[in-house]
Amino acid sequence: MKVPVSLKVVALTLISTGFYTVVGQLVPQKEVHPPEVVEMSADMTTEEMVAQGREIFNGKGICATCHQIGGSGPARFPDLEGIATRAEGRVESLSGLDYLAQSLYEPNTYIVPGFVPGMPQIDKAPIGLTDDEIDSLPDLRPTVNFGTAPNQDGEFWPFLRDPETLARPWALPGTPGLEHRIGGLEKADGTGNISYDPENHHHMTELRAAKIDRIADTIPPVDVDHVDGARLLVLGWGSTYGPIRAAVRRSRADGNPVAVAHLRHLNPFPRNLGEVLRAYDRVLVPEMNSGQLRHLLRAEFLVDVHGYNRVKGLPFTTAELVEAIAHELKELA
């Protein structure tokens, strides 16, 4: 008896459906709950708001799914590094703040050249952030202290610094009454007049160094991906991010507890970097150079940082970094 083709199709469909149903039931299920709504309060500290905004950026807001910051992460949509500066003047009829707001609430009104539409409205499904949650996102507006009027007894002193940041006021070119000298010759503190005084030169040199050092107050601490039992920290910077992370994952899969971190700020270093380095028995810094960062870390923190250095014009491979990690762990054993 010949079985009709239609009956074979029905039988195959039923068997396939039953098979995948059974397989689906064998897969462990994870209970998923809707994200908690974030509520703002007047007594929240700046640190709490920053932490909350970062959590939304990487979590419920799913911003990190498509955006990268400073060349690290996905690149489906524009890199957000320096977005505050680029926002000014991006659309002629909008201020930088208005442009950023439009990009969140009406993301497809203006599309950055080289990209395609696709970002959902941030206050609508599937993201659905509340106004409070949007307010807690990092403030990307410029914080440059532009000079707009004389600031010292009817005069404009271009070197009258902010006591907290030591930053100088910037005078927009052409602003009446704010004319001042520029150039490479040393200037007097405060007035900005050319100065040949040795003591002033020494003072200004230390002042400039202190200004750079205070930038560390505004950058986040080093975020370490630590696992229990890790005695080795693999520290990277720049384009070594991908191969280092892959090598650490493979090393952990082989049963080796290894911690990993990636530096995004090199001058100044994050405030907690010294504490992080001293928390491990050994630090390995893979670099595609002769060890520049390794030398800086040793000089700054007096930690015996080990390097894995190659200058071949080629990126690191995961396999060679796995071997380098294994070598360091063998010496620690």
Sequence and secondary structure as in RCSB ss.txt:
>XXXX:A:sequence
MKVPVSLKVVALTLISTGFYTVVGQLVPQKEVHPPEVVEMSADMTTEEMVAQGREIFNGKGICATCHQIGGSGPA
RFPDLEGIATRAEGRVESLSGLDYLAQSLYEPNTYIVPGFVPGMPQIDKAPIGLTDDEIDSLPDLRPTVNFGTAP
NQDGEFWPFLRDPETLARPWALPGTPGLEHRIGGLEKADGTGNISYDPENHHHMTELRAAKIDRIADTIPPVDVD
HVDGARLLVLGWGSTYGPIRAAVRRSRADGNPVAVAHLRHLNPFPRNLGEVLRAYDRVLVPEMNSGQLRHLLRAE
FLVDVHGYNRVKGLPFTTAELVEAIAHELKELA
>XXXX:A:secstr
    HHHHHHHHHHHHHHHHHHHHHHS              TT  HHHHHHHHHHHHHTTT GGGT  SSS S  
SS   TTHHHHHTTTSTTS HHHHHHHHHHSTTSS  TT  S    TTSTTT   HHHHHTS   S    EE S 
 BTTB  TB   TTT    EE TT TT     SSS B TBT  B   HHHHHHHHHHHHHHHHHGGGGS     B
  TT  EEEEEEGGGHHHHHHHHHHHHHTT  EEEEEES  SS  TTHHHHHHTSSEEEEEESSSSHHHHHHHHH
H    EEEE  SSS   HHHHHHHHHHHHHHH 
